[in-house]
Amino acid sequence: MAQAGKIQDSLRVLPVVRREAAAWQTSSRFYQLAADSLWRSNELNLEAVRATQAAFEGQMQLTQNEFAKANAWQRKARKRGFLNWLLLAGAGGAAYLFIH
């Protein structure tokens, strides 16, 4: 008799357990979909970061090249200015010597 009562209680509870199991499985699927979505989003963000980093490195290289060009032009301008000063001083000195 006790065994029959236990079986009857199990049969009464079985539909509830099945509904809860189905709900847990559905929740599990939704959590897995959310985890997959977050994983893909993370991968896309990492790709974007890598692309931005590559673009930044390219921009840094361009900036360094432009600084090198600017420094070369400044050296040429200083050299040209010094040569112009020497030429002017020489012409002034020659004019002074020619006048006196």
C-alpha positions in Angstrom: 0.0 0.0 0.0 2.8 2.4 0.9 4.5 1.6 -2.4 1.3 2.3 -4.3 1.0 5.7 -2.6 4.6 6.6 -3.6 3.9 5.6 -7.2 0.7 7.7 -7.2 2.6 10.7 -5.8 5.3 10.2 -8.5 2.7 10.0 -11.3 1.0 13.2 -9.9 4.3 15.1 -9.8 5.7 13.8 -13.1 3.9 16.3 -15.4 5.1 19.2 -13.2 8.7 17.8 -13.4 8.4 17.4 -17.1 7.1 21.0 -17.5 10.0 22.3 -15.3 12.5 20.3 -17.3 11.2 21.7 -20.6 11.3 25.2 -19.1 14.9 24.6 -18.0 15.8 23.3 -21.4 14.2 26.3 -23.1 16.1 28.6 -20.7 19.3 26.8 -21.4 18.8 27.3 -25.2 18.2 31.0 -24.7 21.2 31.3 -22.5 23.3 29.5 -25.0 22.1 31.8 -27.8 22.8 34.8 -25.7 26.3 33.5 -24.9 27.0 32.8 -28.6 25.7 36.3 -29.5 28.0 37.8 -26.9 30.9 35.7 -28.1 30.4 36.9 -31.7 30.0 40.5 -30.6 33.3 40.2 -28.6 35.1 38.8 -31.7 33.7 41.6 -33.9 34.9 44.2 -31.2 38.4 42.6 -31.2 38.5 42.8 -35.0 37.5 46.4 -34.8 40.2 47.1 -32.2 42.8 45.4 -34.4 41.8 47.3 -37.5 41.9 50.6 -35.5 45.3 49.7 -34.1 46.6 48.9 -37.6 45.2 52.2 -38.9 46.8 54.0 -36.0 50.2 52.4 -36.7 49.9 53.4 -40.3 49.1 56.9 -39.3 52.1 57.0 -36.9 54.4 55.8 -39.7 53.0 58.6 -42.0 53.5 61.2 -39.2 57.1 60.0 -38.7 57.8 60.3 -42.4 56.3 63.8 -42.5 58.4 64.9 -39.5 61.5 63.5 -41.2 60.6 65.5 -44.4 60.0 68.6 -42.3 63.4 68.3 -40.6 65.2 67.8 -43.9 63.5 70.9 -45.3 64.4 72.9 -42.2 68.1 71.8 -42.5 68.1 72.9 -46.1 66.5 76.2 -45.2 69.0 76.9 -42.5 71.9 76.0 -44.8 70.4 78.2 -47.5 70.0 81.1 -45.0 73.6 80.7 -43.8 74.8 80.7 -47.4 72.7 83.8 -48.2 74.2 85.5 -45.1 77.7 84.6 -46.2 77.0 85.9 -49.7 75.5 89.1 -48.4 78.4 89.6 -46.0 80.9 88.9 -48.8 79.2 91.3 -51.1 79.1 94.0 -48.4 82.7 93.4 -47.7 83.6 93.6 -51.3 81.6 96.8 -51.7 83.3 98.3 -48.7 86.7 97.4 -50.1 85.8 98.7 -53.5 84.6 102.0 -52.1 87.7 102.6 -49.9 
